[in-house]
Amino acid sequence: MMAWDFETDAEYQVLLDWTADFVEKKVAPLDMVLGSAMEYQDPDFIRLVRPLQQEVKEMGLWACHLGPELGGLGFGQLKLALLNEILGQSRFASVVFGCQAPDTGNAEILAHYGSDEIKAKYLQPLLNGELASSYSMSEPQGGADPTQFRCMAVEDGDDFVINGEKWFSSNARFASFLIVMVVTDPEASAHGRASMIVVPTDTPGVEIVRNVGVGDEPPGHGTHAYVRYTDVRVPKQNLLGPRGQGFAVAQTRLGGGRVHHAMRTVGQIKRAFDMMCQRALSRTTKGEMLADKQMVQEKIADSWIEMEAFRLLVLRTAWRIDQFNDYVKVRKDIAAIKAMMPKVYHDVVSRCIQIHGALGVSNELPLSGMLLSSYVMGIADGPTEVHKVTIARQVLRDYESTEGLFPDYTLPNRRAAALDLLGHEIEREVEAW
Ligand SMILES: Cc1cc2nc3c(=O)[nH]c(=O)nc-3n(C[C@H](O)[C@H](O)[C@H](O)COP(=O)(O)OP(=O)(O)OC[C@H]3O[C@@H](n4cnc5c(N)ncnc54)[C@H](O)[C@@H]3O)c2cc1C
């Protein structure tokens, strides 16, 4: 059977069209009038967002990130990718559709590793959009190298007692619980020291030292918490997955999380690209449209090529996740879209700024924020450099070293091999090189 198809099912396309219209007309306006999309108890949120969530539920598009086997309503990563491209264009859209970060990744961990009790207490309300969660892994002294983590959990009777600090725990200020990576086995090998554990945010000893913002967000408005854990006591049953396997458990979450970011970023890039094209067709200088200037055309062409290439790689990665249902088998693909994302996002937004002139850098377009987001995409969930190392290592696994001073693929060696194989069938005399 030949299956290499770039078409969307007509039935699903109807849902995508509904989503695009719904997001544009009903959800995107929220971005202009409401603050954080995570303030679930805010009266404006309850009044304006909850009814939209209900509409999404009635359309069967709620919390599509988890498949039915994991307690969600989802329908696979490929369909989710096509949906997320649309949701990525609005700040509120993921929350309205119940598939916002970091809750998606956290739900995935809970679904895979939580006990029935943990699932009932946290997963179901999380999937229902009743509460928010936070993922607390990075530490002030190092995020990209988890072997440096120091936040410790020590056994005491039926509990673990946690002491340490975490950095950039997004949405901790809104969260009912944190999924925390803790060192439980300090003597074990570098990748067998840590475990993952659920910590309710109201546990005594959990303290938000400060909420850090991104860019020029005013102090106090940030959503990335510097968290201190002082003698925080949680039951051993809160452990997610086997003790010492925190890194493996983290991959469950980070794999999906990175793909979902990439899907939404396709939407952000498309947004910048649309603005760029509209401006090029609307502005005249020196007697002709910007769109008629070749250097502007080059910007549009380069942006389109990069955007489409990125989108196809994201969709193929989503398709491969659905095929294998195993993040380990798609590590290279996920690392590739993670590494490609900040550059494409940055380059398209930069060109969009340039084409808009002063308006592009002004605070009357969202472009400077998008530019900063492109840098965030190159840091959060692991820096680009680390993902490139992963890609190279995975790629090189499929190759072997060559023997001899001159490798087999040099032309003289290939010619000699070809003559060995075919020389007796060739009538004319072939000169040796
Ligand atoms: C907006 C945002 C949200 C975040 N949300 C969360 C969250 O919810 N939970 C959480 O736990 N963490 C979160 N993080 C933290 C994030 O995971 C870390 O910032 C990231 O892992 C990098 O760690 P670091 O900032 O300590 O940088 P460092 O580890 O200090 O690295 C700094 C730089 O050094 C270079 N570098 C690092 N390692 C290598 C290498 N092996 N090879 C070559 N160069 C290298 C890279 O240029 C890198 O950017 C968030 C970060 C951001 C920006």
The ligand as a Gaussian input file, in Angstrom:
#p B3LYP/6-31G(d) Opt

LIG

0 1
 C        9.765000      31.194000      28.807000
 C       10.395000      30.020000      29.495000
 C        9.607000      29.105000      30.150000
 C       10.180000      28.043000      30.847000
 N        9.372000      27.191000      31.534000
 C        9.914000      26.214000      32.282000
 C        9.087000      25.373000      33.098000
 O        7.855000      25.504000      33.101000
 N        9.680000      24.458000      33.901000
 C       11.022000      24.300000      33.926000
 O       11.485000      23.427000      34.654000
 N       11.848000      25.065000      33.168000
 C       11.327000      26.029000      32.369000
 N       12.143000      26.850000      31.618000
 C       13.575000      26.726000      31.764000
 C       14.247000      26.094000      30.560000
 O       13.963000      24.733000      30.469000
 C       15.728000      26.397000      30.686000
 O       15.892000      27.794000      30.555000
 C       16.571000      25.679000      29.650000
 O       16.615000      24.291000      29.889000
 C       17.998000      26.226000      29.625000
 O       18.529000      26.236000      30.921000
 P       19.234000      27.579000      31.478000
 O       18.304000      28.713000      31.276000
 O       19.700000      27.304000      32.845000
 O       20.451000      27.821000      30.526000
 P       21.894000      27.156000      30.647000
 O       21.769000      25.719000      30.969000
 O       22.717000      28.004000      31.537000
 O       22.393000      27.329000      29.155000
 C       22.658000      28.655000      28.662000
 C       23.149000      28.560000      27.244000
 O       24.353000      27.816000      27.181000
 C       24.435000      27.135000      25.966000
 N       24.495000      25.684000      26.229000
 C       23.948000      25.006000      27.243000
 N       24.203000      23.700000      27.139000
 C       24.936000      23.545000      26.020000
 C       25.516000      22.423000      25.367000
 N       25.383000      21.165000      25.861000
 N       26.209000      22.639000      24.217000
 C       26.365000      23.897000      23.727000
 N       25.838000      24.984000      24.312000
 C       25.130000      24.818000      25.437000
 C       23.165000      27.466000      25.180000
 O       23.414000      28.570000      24.338000
 C       22.211000      27.846000      26.280000
 O       21.140000      28.674000      25.852000
 C       11.589000      27.888000      30.870000
 C       12.387000      28.794000      30.161000
 C       11.819000      29.846000      29.484000
 C       12.704000      30.813000      28.761000

